[in-house]
């Protein structure tokens, strides 16, 4: 009887485990679908540039993260990528988050902000506790966005190791990108005065997709162009046998004509929409990112054996893009004639920002408070009016140093350098799936260079796309058999 009870209990335990595993699998599919939907729809509501849109992004990310935690404990699976392999990404991120929390929590040390709090206290006749951040509400809002992007990266990295998920994400981004590009081209060709539901107030003669600003759309289109090129190259080079030149040519032509034809046309459509943005920095950064992706792909093991074939394909892609630039990039070329004026304006902004950094270099002014600080430092002569507000520094690096201080900026920079380092390592590790670390390098070069001249990465839709794809690319830097490990404190042992 005791033996029978033991068998019955074992059977119940087995059934519970199977039920938990099935529930976990369903949750994983829901998480993957939800994240993919979030990434694809983020650009639709004007690049998610309004509080409602990015609040929805934060809410959906939180729900997906809770589901991931439930899935982890129900299915009892290993982490897709162990902490040992990504600690130098995770640790700096949480250090940056902790510092931002301190900016809105602890009393301000000797800081230029003190006199502003004293002035406000006198005006309100109410004592105010001075803190590091000049605008607590704005810093908290920016922190929520940063946590959302970190959550999206984490989810993408965890699902990206499941077979087929990485490619499905790339395909989904490609499809959504070509739809937004076609929409932007139709609005451009018909001179439509609207962007989605909003009436245009500027950017009448350029393509902006579903974004308000043409520079923001240029960054998004450039990222998606690299993703689409990655899919096309993996399709064209599939099943090539380097032992027979005739067989290589036959398979290559079949892949290009039959399997890669649609993807190549999508590349051209996205490239045309990118050129018609007339964004100088966006176009230049996208070309640099694409070249970096091609060079990174050339360093991978599978391509080294087919380097001459790959070199020919790369030349075809670049010549096609330069042909698109020649026919549709007149706006970019014409705007280059006025680059001196643009540089003069930007240099004034940078000069004022550097003056502010000199006072706030240690503790920062508070994450997301650039607008308030800049208004106090901008000279009367700038734009001939104090009423014109400057919300961004047009240089994400300078703006972050001002808001977080040198230390806060350094830890966020380490986080990004860590992702770049992993993708570089992936070029040597991967034989299959080599397009993912190569695409990650291209995307990071694109955004890193464009951030020197603009603030596209600070737009929620661009940031969501960027961090989701980077999560996929970091996950793709290891094969599915590598990097898995149970979640435990022992996983932090890096010896």
C-alpha positions as CSV (number, residue, x, y, z in Angstrom):
1,X,0.0,0.0,0.0
2,X,2.8,2.4,0.9
3,X,4.5,1.5,-2.4
4,X,1.3,2.3,-4.2
5,X,0.9,5.6,-2.5
6,X,4.5,6.5,-3.4
7,X,3.9,5.6,-7.1
8,X,0.7,7.7,-7.0
9,X,2.6,10.7,-5.6
10,X,5.4,10.3,-8.1
11,X,2.8,10.3,-10.9
12,X,1.1,13.4,-9.5
13,X,4.5,15.2,-9.3
14,X,5.3,14.2,-12.9
15,X,1.9,15.5,-14.1
16,X,2.5,18.8,-12.2
17,X,5.9,19.2,-13.8
18,X,4.5,18.5,-17.3
19,X,1.7,20.9,-16.7
20,X,4.1,23.6,-15.4
21,X,6.4,23.0,-18.5
22,X,3.4,23.4,-20.8
23,X,2.3,26.5,-19.1
24,X,5.8,27.8,-19.3
25,X,6.0,27.1,-23.0
26,X,2.7,29.0,-23.6
27,X,4.0,31.9,-21.5
28,X,7.2,32.0,-23.6
29,X,5.2,32.2,-26.8
30,X,3.1,35.0,-25.4
31,X,6.2,36.9,-24.2
32,X,7.8,36.5,-27.6
33,X,4.7,37.6,-29.5
34,X,4.1,40.5,-27.1
35,X,7.7,41.8,-27.4
36,X,7.6,41.5,-31.2
37,X,4.3,43.4,-31.3
38,X,5.7,46.1,-29.0
39,X,8.8,46.6,-31.2
40,X,6.9,46.7,-34.4
41,X,4.1,49.0,-33.2
42,X,6.3,51.5,-31.3
43,X,7.1,53.7,-34.4
44,X,3.4,53.9,-35.4
45,X,2.1,56.6,-32.9
46,X,4.5,59.3,-34.2
47,X,7.5,57.5,-32.9
48,X,5.9,57.1,-29.4
49,X,7.1,60.7,-28.6
50,X,4.2,61.5,-26.3
51,X,3.7,60.5,-22.6
52,X,0.7,58.2,-23.3
53,X,2.7,56.1,-25.9
54,X,5.8,55.6,-23.8
55,X,3.7,55.0,-20.7
56,X,2.1,52.1,-22.6
57,X,5.6,50.9,-23.6
58,X,6.6,50.9,-19.9
59,X,3.4,49.2,-18.8
60,X,3.7,46.4,-21.5
61,X,7.4,45.9,-20.7
62,X,6.6,45.5,-17.0
63,X,3.8,43.0,-17.7
64,X,6.1,41.0,-20.1
65,X,8.9,41.0,-17.4
66,X,6.5,39.6,-14.8
67,X,5.4,36.9,-17.2
68,X,9.0,36.1,-17.9
69,X,9.7,35.7,-14.1
70,X,6.6,33.4,-13.9
71,X,7.7,31.4,-16.9
72,X,11.2,31.0,-15.4
73,X,10.0,29.5,-12.2
74,X,7.2,27.4,-13.8
75,X,9.3,25.8,-16.5
76,X,12.4,25.7,-14.4
77,X,14.5,26.4,-17.4
78,X,18.1,27.7,-17.4
79,X,18.8,31.3,-18.2
80,X,19.4,31.8,-21.9
81,X,22.6,33.7,-21.1
82,X,24.3,33.2,-17.8
83,X,25.2,36.2,-15.6
84,X,28.8,35.2,-15.8
85,X,28.8,36.2,-19.5
86,X,26.9,39.4,-19.1
87,X,27.8,40.8,-15.7
88,X,29.8,43.7,-17.2
89,X,26.5,44.8,-18.9
90,X,24.1,44.2,-16.0
91,X,26.2,45.6,-13.2
92,X,26.9,49.1,-14.9
93,X,23.3,49.4,-15.8
94,X,22.1,48.9,-12.3
95,X,24.8,51.2,-11.0
96,X,23.5,53.9,-13.3
97,X,19.9,53.2,-12.2
98,X,21.0,53.4,-8.5
99,X,22.7,56.7,-9.1
100,X,19.6,58.2,-10.8
101,X,17.6,57.1,-7.8
102,X,20.1,58.9,-5.5
103,X,19.7,62.0,-7.6
104,X,16.0,62.3,-6.6
105,X,16.5,61.0,-3.1
106,X,19.5,62.4,-1.3
107,X,20.1,66.0,-0.2
108,X,22.1,68.0,-2.7
109,X,25.8,68.5,-1.9
110,X,27.5,71.7,-2.8
111,X,25.9,72.2,-6.2
112,X,24.8,75.1,-8.5
113,X,21.2,73.7,-7.9
114,X,21.2,74.9,-4.3
115,X,20.5,78.6,-5.1
116,X,17.6,77.5,-7.4
117,X,16.0,75.6,-4.5
118,X,16.6,78.6,-2.2
119,X,15.0,80.9,-4.7
120,X,12.0,78.6,-5.1
121,X,11.6,78.3,-1.3
122,X,11.6,82.1,-1.0
123,X,9.0,82.5,-3.8
124,X,6.7,79.8,-2.3
125,X,7.3,80.8,1.3
126,X,7.7,77.1,1.9
127,X,11.0,75.3,2.8
128,X,12.1,72.9,0.0
129,X,14.5,70.1,0.6
130,X,17.2,70.5,-2.0
131,X,18.2,67.3,-4.0
132,X,20.7,66.7,-6.8
133,X,18.0,66.7,-9.6
134,X,16.7,70.1,-10.5
135,X,13.4,68.4,-11.7
136,X,12.5,65.4,-9.7
137,X,9.4,64.5,-11.8
138,X,11.4,64.7,-15.1
139,X,14.2,62.5,-13.7
140,X,11.7,59.9,-12.5
141,X,10.0,59.9,-15.9
142,X,13.4,59.5,-17.7
143,X,14.3,56.7,-15.2
144,X,11.1,54.8,-16.0
145,X,12.0,55.0,-19.7
146,X,15.5,53.8,-19.1
147,X,14.2,50.8,-17.0
148,X,11.8,50.0,-19.9
149,X,14.6,49.9,-22.4
150,X,16.7,47.7,-20.1
151,X,13.7,45.4,-19.6
152,X,13.2,45.1,-23.4
153,X,16.9,44.3,-23.9
154,X,16.7,41.6,-21.2
155,X,13.6,40.0,-22.7
156,X,15.0,40.1,-26.2
157,X,18.2,38.5,-25.0
158,X,16.4,35.7,-23.2
159,X,14.0,34.8,-26.0
160,X,16.7,35.3,-28.6
161,X,18.4,32.0,-27.7
162,X,15.2,30.0,-28.5
163,X,15.5,28.5,-32.0
164,X,13.9,30.6,-34.6
165,X,13.1,33.6,-32.4
166,X,16.0,35.8,-33.5
167,X,15.2,35.3,-37.1
168,X,11.5,35.9,-36.5
169,X,12.3,39.2,-34.7
170,X,14.5,40.3,-37.6
171,X,11.7,39.4,-40.1
172,X,9.1,41.2,-38.1
173,X,11.2,44.4,-37.9
174,X,11.9,44.1,-41.7
175,X,8.2,43.8,-42.5
176,X,7.1,46.7,-40.2
177,X,10.0,48.8,-41.6
178,X,9.0,48.4,-45.2
179,X,5.4,49.2,-44.4
180,X,6.4,52.4,-42.6
181,X,8.7,53.3,-45.5
182,X,6.0,52.7,-48.1
183,X,3.6,54.9,-46.0
184,X,6.2,57.6,-45.8
185,X,6.9,57.5,-49.5
186,X,3.1,57.7,-50.3
187,X,2.7,60.7,-48.1
188,X,5.8,62.3,-49.7
189,X,4.7,61.7,-53.3
190,X,1.1,62.9,-52.6
191,X,2.3,65.9,-50.6
192,X,-0.1,64.8,-47.8
193,X,0.0,67.4,-45.0
194,X,-0.5,64.8,-42.3
195,X,1.8,62.3,-40.4
196,X,-0.6,59.6,-39.3
197,X,-3.3,61.7,-37.5
198,X,-1.2,64.8,-36.9
199,X,-1.0,67.8,-39.2
200,X,2.5,68.6,-40.3
201,X,4.1,71.8,-39.0
202,X,7.5,71.2,-40.6
203,X,9.4,68.6,-42.7
204,X,7.0,69.1,-45.7
205,X,9.5,68.1,-48.4
206,X,11.1,65.1,-46.8
207,X,10.1,61.5,-45.9
208,X,9.5,61.0,-42.2
209,X,7.6,57.7,-42.2
210,X,5.4,57.8,-39.1
211,X,7.8,60.0,-37.2
212,X,7.5,63.8,-36.7
213,X,11.2,64.5,-37.3
214,X,13.1,63.3,-40.4
215,X,16.3,62.7,-38.4
216,X,14.6,60.3,-36.1
217,X,13.1,58.4,-39.0
218,X,16.6,58.3,-40.7
219,X,18.0,56.5,-37.6
220,X,15.2,54.0,-37.5
221,X,15.4,53.4,-41.3
222,X,19.1,52.9,-41.0
223,X,18.8,50.3,-38.3
224,X,16.2,48.4,-40.2
225,X,18.3,48.6,-43.4
226,X,21.1,46.8,-41.6
227,X,18.7,44.2,-40.3
228,X,17.2,43.6,-43.8
229,X,20.7,43.4,-45.3
230,X,21.6,40.8,-42.7
231,X,18.6,38.6,-43.6
232,X,19.4,39.0,-47.3
233,X,23.1,38.1,-47.0
234,X,22.2,35.0,-44.9
235,X,19.7,34.0,-47.6
236,X,22.1,34.6,-50.5
237,X,25.0,32.7,-48.8
238,X,22.9,29.8,-47.7
239,X,24.0,26.3,-48.7
240,X,27.0,27.5,-50.7
241,X,29.7,24.8,-51.1
242,X,33.1,26.3,-51.5
243,X,34.6,23.1,-53.1
244,X,33.1,23.7,-56.6
245,X,33.0,27.1,-58.3
246,X,30.3,26.0,-60.7
247,X,28.0,24.8,-57.9
248,X,28.7,28.0,-56.0
249,X,27.6,30.1,-59.0
250,X,24.5,28.0,-59.6
251,X,23.4,28.1,-55.9
252,X,24.2,31.8,-55.6
253,X,22.1,32.8,-58.6
254,X,19.2,30.6,-57.3
255,X,19.4,32.2,-53.9
256,X,19.6,35.7,-55.3
257,X,16.8,35.3,-57.9
258,X,14.4,33.0,-56.1
259,X,14.9,33.4,-52.3
260,X,16.5,36.9,-52.0
261,X,14.5,38.8,-54.6
262,X,11.9,40.2,-52.2
263,X,14.4,41.1,-49.5
264,X,16.6,42.9,-52.0
265,X,13.6,45.0,-53.1
266,X,12.8,45.8,-49.5
267,X,16.4,47.0,-49.1
268,X,15.9,49.4,-52.0
269,X,12.6,50.7,-50.7
270,X,14.0,51.3,-47.2
271,X,17.1,52.9,-48.7
272,X,15.1,55.2,-50.9
273,X,13.0,56.3,-47.9
274,X,16.2,56.9,-45.9
275,X,17.8,59.1,-48.7
276,X,14.6,61.1,-49.1
277,X,14.7,62.1,-45.4
278,X,17.5,64.5,-46.5
279,X,19.1,63.8,-43.1
280,X,22.8,64.4,-43.4
281,X,23.9,62.8,-40.2
282,X,21.3,60.0,-40.5
283,X,22.4,59.0,-44.0
284,X,26.1,59.3,-43.2
285,X,25.7,57.2,-39.9
286,X,23.6,54.6,-41.7
287,X,26.2,54.1,-44.4
288,X,28.9,53.8,-41.8
289,X,26.8,51.3,-39.8
290,X,26.2,49.3,-43.0
291,X,29.9,49.3,-43.9
292,X,30.7,48.2,-40.3
293,X,28.2,45.4,-40.6
294,X,29.7,44.2,-43.9
295,X,33.2,44.3,-42.5
296,X,32.1,42.4,-39.4
297,X,30.4,39.8,-41.5
298,X,33.6,39.4,-43.6
299,X,35.5,38.5,-40.4
300,X,33.2,35.5,-39.5
301,X,34.4,31.9,-40.1
302,X,31.7,30.9,-42.6
303,X,32.3,33.9,-44.8
304,X,36.1,33.7,-44.8
305,X,35.9,30.6,-46.9
306,X,33.7,32.5,-49.4
307,X,35.4,35.9,-49.1
308,X,35.6,36.5,-52.8
309,X,31.9,35.7,-53.3
310,X,31.0,37.8,-50.2
311,X,33.1,40.7,-51.5
312,X,31.3,40.7,-54.8
313,X,27.9,40.7,-53.0
314,X,29.0,43.5,-50.8
315,X,30.0,45.6,-53.8
316,X,26.6,45.0,-55.4
317,X,24.8,46.2,-52.3
318,X,27.0,49.3,-51.9
319,X,26.7,50.2,-55.6
320,X,23.0,49.8,-55.4
321,X,22.8,52.1,-52.4
322,X,25.0,54.7,-54.1
323,X,22.8,54.5,-57.1
324,X,19.8,55.2,-54.9
325,X,21.7,58.1,-53.4
326,X,22.5,59.5,-56.8
327,X,18.8,59.4,-57.9
328,X,17.0,60.2,-54.7
329,X,19.6,61.7,-52.4
330,X,19.6,65.2,-53.9
331,X,18.1,66.6,-50.7
332,X,21.0,65.2,-48.7
333,X,23.6,66.6,-51.1
334,X,21.9,70.0,-51.3
335,X,21.8,70.3,-47.5
336,X,25.5,69.6,-47.4
337,X,26.0,73.0,-49.0
338,X,24.5,74.5,-45.8
339,X,26.6,72.4,-43.4
340,X,28.6,75.4,-42.2
341,X,25.4,77.0,-40.8
342,X,24.4,73.8,-39.1
343,X,27.8,73.4,-37.5
344,X,27.7,76.9,-36.3
345,X,24.4,76.4,-34.5
346,X,25.4,73.1,-33.0
347,X,28.8,74.5,-31.9
348,X,26.9,77.2,-29.9
349,X,24.7,74.5,-28.2
350,X,27.8,72.4,-27.4
351,X,29.7,75.4,-26.0
352,X,26.8,76.3,-23.7
353,X,26.5,72.6,-22.7
354,X,30.2,72.4,-21.9
355,X,29.9,75.5,-19.7
356,X,27.1,73.8,-17.7
357,X,29.1,70.5,-17.5
358,X,32.0,72.4,-15.9
359,X,29.6,73.2,-12.9
360,X,27.8,69.8,-12.8
361,X,30.5,67.4,-13.8
362,X,30.6,65.6,-10.4
363,X,27.0,65.0,-9.5
364,X,25.1,66.0,-12.6
365,X,22.0,68.1,-12.8
366,X,19.6,65.2,-12.8
367,X,18.6,62.7,-15.4
368,X,16.4,64.3,-18.0
369,X,16.8,67.9,-16.8
370,X,18.8,69.2,-19.8
371,X,16.1,71.6,-20.8
372,X,16.0,73.4,-17.5
373,X,19.7,73.7,-17.1
374,X,20.3,74.9,-20.7
375,X,17.8,77.6,-20.2
376,X,19.9,79.0,-17.3
377,X,23.2,79.0,-19.2
378,X,22.1,80.0,-22.7
379,X,23.2,83.6,-23.6
380,X,20.6,86.2,-24.6
381,X,22.1,86.4,-28.1
382,X,21.3,82.7,-28.9
383,X,18.5,82.6,-31.4
384,X,17.7,86.2,-30.4
385,X,15.1,85.1,-28.0
386,X,15.0,83.5,-24.5
387,X,11.5,82.2,-25.3
388,X,12.9,79.5,-27.6
389,X,13.5,76.4,-25.5
390,X,16.2,73.9,-26.2
391,X,15.1,70.4,-25.1
392,X,18.1,68.4,-26.3
393,X,21.8,69.0,-26.7
394,X,21.9,67.4,-30.2
395,X,24.8,65.3,-28.7
396,X,23.6,62.5,-26.5
397,X,27.1,62.1,-24.9
398,X,27.4,65.7,-23.8
399,X,23.8,65.7,-22.6
400,X,24.3,62.5,-20.5
401,X,27.5,63.9,-18.9
402,X,25.6,67.0,-17.9
403,X,22.7,65.2,-16.5
404,X,24.4,62.2,-14.8
405,X,27.9,63.6,-14.2
406,X,31.1,62.0,-15.4
407,X,30.7,58.9,-13.2
408,X,27.1,58.2,-14.2
409,X,28.0,58.7,-17.9
410,X,31.0,56.4,-17.5
411,X,28.9,53.4,-16.2
412,X,26.3,53.8,-19.0
413,X,29.1,53.9,-21.5
414,X,30.6,50.7,-20.0
415,X,27.2,49.0,-20.4
416,X,27.2,49.8,-24.2
417,X,30.9,48.9,-24.6
418,X,30.1,45.6,-23.0
419,X,27.4,44.8,-25.6
420,X,29.9,45.8,-28.3
421,X,32.5,43.5,-26.8
422,X,30.1,40.6,-26.7
423,X,29.2,41.1,-30.4
424,X,32.9,41.2,-31.4
425,X,33.4,37.9,-29.6
426,X,30.4,36.5,-31.4
427,X,32.1,37.0,-34.7
428,X,34.8,34.5,-33.7
429,X,32.5,32.1,-31.8
430,X,29.6,31.7,-34.3
431,X,29.6,29.6,-37.4
432,X,25.8,29.6,-37.8
433,X,23.8,32.7,-36.9
434,X,26.8,34.9,-37.6
435,X,24.6,37.7,-38.9
436,X,23.4,38.6,-35.4
437,X,26.7,39.7,-33.8
438,X,27.7,41.4,-37.1
439,X,24.3,43.2,-37.2
440,X,24.8,44.3,-33.6
441,X,28.1,45.9,-34.4
442,X,26.6,47.7,-37.4
443,X,23.6,49.0,-35.4
444,X,25.8,50.2,-32.5
445,X,28.2,52.0,-34.9
446,X,25.2,53.7,-36.6
447,X,23.6,54.9,-33.4
448,X,26.9,55.7,-31.7
449,X,28.0,58.0,-34.6
450,X,24.5,59.6,-35.0
451,X,24.4,60.4,-31.3
452,X,27.3,62.8,-31.8
453,X,25.1,65.0,-33.9
454,X,21.5,64.3,-32.9
455,X,19.3,62.8,-30.2
456,X,17.4,60.1,-32.1
457,X,18.2,57.3,-29.6
458,X,16.3,59.4,-27.0
459,X,13.1,58.9,-29.0
460,X,11.2,55.9,-27.5
461,X,10.4,54.1,-30.8
462,X,14.1,54.3,-31.9
463,X,15.3,53.2,-28.4
464,X,12.8,50.3,-28.2
465,X,13.9,49.0,-31.7
466,X,17.6,49.5,-30.9
467,X,17.6,47.7,-27.5
468,X,15.3,44.9,-28.7
469,X,17.6,44.2,-31.6
470,X,20.7,44.5,-29.5
471,X,19.3,42.0,-27.1
472,X,18.7,39.6,-30.0
473,X,22.3,40.3,-31.3
474,X,23.9,39.7,-27.9
475,X,22.0,36.4,-27.5
476,X,23.0,35.5,-31.1
477,X,26.6,35.9,-30.1
478,X,26.4,32.5,-28.5
479,X,25.0,29.3,-29.8
480,X,21.9,27.9,-28.0
481,X,24.1,25.3,-26.3
482,X,26.4,27.9,-24.7
483,X,25.9,30.3,-21.9
484,X,22.9,28.6,-20.1
485,X,23.0,28.4,-16.4
486,X,20.6,28.3,-13.5
487,X,19.8,31.7,-11.8
488,X,21.7,31.7,-8.6
489,X,24.2,33.8,-6.6
490,X,26.9,31.4,-7.7
491,X,26.4,32.6,-11.3
492,X,28.1,35.8,-10.3
493,X,31.4,34.0,-9.7
494,X,33.5,35.3,-12.6
495,X,36.7,33.4,-11.7
